[in-house]
Amino acid sequence: MNVKYEELSPLGTYEEGMPWNPVEKIIVERRSIRSFKKEPLPDSMIRRILEAGRFAPSAGNSQPWRFIVVKSREILAEMEKDAIRVIKFFMFFLDYTTGNRVRRIIARFYAAVLIRILPNELHPVPFGLMSQIAQGKTPVFHAAPILILLVEDRRGVSNPPMDIGICGQNMVLAAHSLGAGACWIGLIKVLMYLPKWRKKFGIKYPYKLDVCLAMGWQKPKADGPVPREAQVVEWYDKGLNDPPRTTKQGE
Ligand SMILES: Cc1cc2nc3c(=O)[nH]c(=O)nc-3n(C[C@H](O)[C@H](O)[C@H](O)COP(=O)(O)O)c2cc1C
């Protein structure tokens, strides 16, 4: 798309080819931040970010969420340690990319069975990440000084996980717009295998914890942009029986 970056357009207006407005700029420039300074964001700023989440839309306005902010260094360190422990345990049985040949064959069998049962959890991307974590090559929570846990209330109308996603993304964009960095962390769910953490955060029916946001001031070194696929979009803008025209979004 032919958009100029030098200046920003005012909010609430549109003209073809005009520069991004501040909201669009934040959306397109946001990146997952995985490298944080030690000091946390001020509480007033965290509350402002939470407010962006509170204002998110949800099906039937059911607002199926509860927010937990973790800033205690002691708790954060314990969460990291336990998450690594659980991931190492799973990878001991499942990681068919490491170890000798016999180990790999057995692990491949276990992984094949589990991928059938939990196809999303063991998709190659989380699998690769878990393998790296088990080998001590990367942390789970990226040493972030703040975690915002997005606790889902399963009694929400229609599709509560979708509402959680919308709510969290409001927070991520707000954080970015205020100069902070954030990264979604789906791997927090491994802590839910440990009763200690379920108890600590009050995660029992109707609540579920599948995701959190790691947040803080980003270190100057940030990850580079991640490529996006171009999307073929179908436009039905003629008659009932006319085929759609297609455009390629992102080229
Ligand atoms: C629901 C969800 C869970 C994620 N979980 C993790 C995670 O556990 N660890 C991590 O480093 N990144 C995680 N990410 C970040 C993605 O890897 C990242 O958004 C994606 O690679 C695109 O990069 P970008 O956010 O920089 O545009 C998650 C993202 C989402 C939306």
The ligand as an SDF file (V2000), in Angstrom:
LIG
                    3D

 31 33  0  0  0  0  0  0  0  0999 V2000
   -2.1210  -15.7580   21.7620 C   0  0  0  0  0  0  0  0  0  0  0  0
   -0.6360  -15.5150   21.5510 C   0  0  0  0  0  0  0  0  0  0  0  0
    0.2830  -16.2500   22.2780 C   0  0  0  0  0  0  0  0  0  0  0  0
    1.6620  -16.0120   22.1430 C   0  0  0  0  0  0  0  0  0  0  0  0
    2.5370  -16.6850   22.9270 N   0  0  0  0  0  0  0  0  0  0  0  0
    3.8430  -16.3670   22.8760 C   0  0  0  0  0  0  0  0  0  0  0  0
    4.7500  -16.9880   23.8000 C   0  0  0  0  0  0  0  0  0  0  0  0
    4.3930  -17.8220   24.6390 O   0  0  0  0  0  0  0  0  0  0  0  0
    6.0450  -16.6000   23.7450 N   0  0  0  0  0  0  0  0  0  0  0  0
    6.4950  -15.6540   22.8540 C   0  0  0  0  0  0  0  0  0  0  0  0
    7.6850  -15.3310   22.8690 O   0  0  0  0  0  0  0  0  0  0  0  0
    5.6580  -15.0700   21.9500 N   0  0  0  0  0  0  0  0  0  0  0  0
    4.3410  -15.3890   21.9630 C   0  0  0  0  0  0  0  0  0  0  0  0
    3.4570  -14.7630   21.0980 N   0  0  0  0  0  0  0  0  0  0  0  0
    3.9420  -13.7190   20.1740 C   0  0  0  0  0  0  0  0  0  0  0  0
    3.9700  -14.1800   18.7060 C   0  0  0  0  0  0  0  0  0  0  0  0
    5.0560  -15.0440   18.5230 O   0  0  0  0  0  0  0  0  0  0  0  0
    4.0670  -12.9330   17.7950 C   0  0  0  0  0  0  0  0  0  0  0  0
    2.9240  -12.1420   17.9770 O   0  0  0  0  0  0  0  0  0  0  0  0
    4.1880  -13.2960   16.3170 C   0  0  0  0  0  0  0  0  0  0  0  0
    5.3900  -13.9880   16.0720 O   0  0  0  0  0  0  0  0  0  0  0  0
    4.1470  -12.0530   15.4270 C   0  0  0  0  0  0  0  0  0  0  0  0
    5.1900  -11.1630   15.7720 O   0  0  0  0  0  0  0  0  0  0  0  0
    4.8940   -9.6580   16.2170 P   0  0  0  0  0  0  0  0  0  0  0  0
    3.9610   -9.7050   17.4020 O   0  0  0  0  0  0  0  0  0  0  0  0
    6.2220   -9.0530   16.5420 O   0  0  0  0  0  0  0  0  0  0  0  0
    4.2280   -8.9570   15.0600 O   0  0  0  0  0  0  0  0  0  0  0  0
    2.1010  -15.0290   21.2000 C   0  0  0  0  0  0  0  0  0  0  0  0
    1.1650  -14.3110   20.4600 C   0  0  0  0  0  0  0  0  0  0  0  0
   -0.1870  -14.5290   20.6330 C   0  0  0  0  0  0  0  0  0  0  0  0
   -1.1630  -13.6900   19.8470 C   0  0  0  0  0  0  0  0  0  0  0  0
  1  2  1  0
  2  3  1  0
  2 30  2  0
  3  4  2  0
  4  5  1  0
  4 28  1  0
  5  6  2  0
  6  7  1  0
  6 13  1  0
  7  8  2  0
  7  9  1  0
  9 10  1  0
 10 11  2  0
 10 12  1  0
 12 13  2  0
 13 14  1  0
 14 15  1  0
 14 28  1  0
 15 16  1  0
 16 17  1  0
 16 18  1  0
 18 19  1  0
 18 20  1  0
 20 21  1  0
 20 22  1  0
 22 23  1  0
 23 24  1  0
 24 25  2  0
 24 26  1  0
 24 27  1  0
 28 29  2  0
 29 30  1  0
 30 31  1  0
M  END
$$$$
